[in-house]
Amino acid sequence: MLNYEVTKEKVRLVDVPEEAKDITTKVKAVEYAESLGLDLVEMSVNGEVSICKIFDYQKHLYNQKKAKKEQKKKHKSSTLKEIKFGCNIMDHDLETNCKKAMNILKEGDKVKVAVVFKGRQMMYANKFGPELLDKFMGFITDSSIFVSKSQSLEGNMYSMILEKK
């Protein structure tokens, strides 16, 4: 509550010089704040007395807004990027895909690694899917990478999600 919107008639001022700290009326406190060019702001209500502070309320709101904006600027949201390959992939190509995944993880994003099965390959999905994903994890040299979602079969893809600690 600001100035004349203070709920109680008796007011105790805090963070002001000693001569103004006594319990006073709301009108006198507002006049004192206006003489300083500031606002009377109600901090809490304690029984019959409102505890109030005198400061520039608009500047306070501005600083809060500025701090919130700065905090939002520092926050980076991570996105999920996907790397897909077939079940007939060779080791060298798998290693190349692993390097791509490492670069994505260094940027701070998550990576979904998926082995795609087509047609009759689906009969062997439970055999080749985990085998290829384990081989993929064997190529990862960075120990700060962990599996946030373990290997699972989703439709025609066997996949897992990696992220950086």
C-alpha positions, -999 to +999 in steps of 0.1 A: +000+000+000+013+035-009+009+068+009-028+074+018-037+037+010-020+025+042-045+004+061-040+016+097-041+051+111-011+045+134+022+041+116+057+031+128+085+042+104+116+021+099+149+029+082+145+067+089+164+091+112+158+087+150+134+118+153+109+101+129+109+066+143+081+070+168+046+058+162+028+086+144-004+091+123-007+081+087-012+118+076+019+130+093+040+101+079+027+108+044+035+145+048+070+137+060+076+113+030+063+140+006+086+166+021+115+143+012+100+136-023+095+099-015+067+075-009+053+059+023+051+022+016+034-002+040+056-032+047+034-051+072+006-047+097+014-055+133-018-053+154-030-018+155+001-004+139+013-005+103+051-009+098+061+015+069+092+025+050+099+057+032+116+053-002+111+060-040+086+033-049+089+039-087+126+034-085+121+002-066+097-011-093+122-001-120+150-020-102+129-051-098+119-051-134+156-046-145+167-074-122+141-097-137+151-088-172+188-095-164+179-129-149+159-138-180+188-128-202+212-151-184+188-181-185+194-204-215+168-229-224+181-262-238+165-277-269+163-313-280+181-321-312+178-354-329+204-376-347+190-405-367+207-434-385+197-467-399+206-501-385+231-509-413+254-481-404+292-487-404+315-479-375+331-449-392+297-433-399+286-440-364+317-423-350+310-392-372+274-391-358+289-393-323+311-363-330+281-344-342+263-353-310+293-342-289+293-308-306+255-304-299+260-313-262+289-288-259+264-261-270+242-270-240+214-288-259+201-323-254+205-350-281+181-377-290+200-406-307+177-428-328+182-460-348+155-461-375+142-495-387+123-499-420+101-527-433+115-562-424+143-546-403+116-542-376+119-580-368+155-573-356+148-540-338+152-555-303+185-571-313+202-544-333+188-513-316+204-517-282+236-530-298+240-500-320+232-475-292+257-493-269+283-490-297+275-453-300+280-448-263+314-465-267+325-438-290+317-411-265+349-401-247+335-373-225+326-385-190+304-355-183+277-369-207+249-391-192+218-408-205+188-389-193+163-413-210+173-449-214+170-469-245+134-476-256+115-487-287+092-460-300+073-470-331+100-479-357+129-462-338+151-474-310+162-442-291+178-427-261+183-391-249+218-378-239+226-346-219+256-329-203+259-329-165 
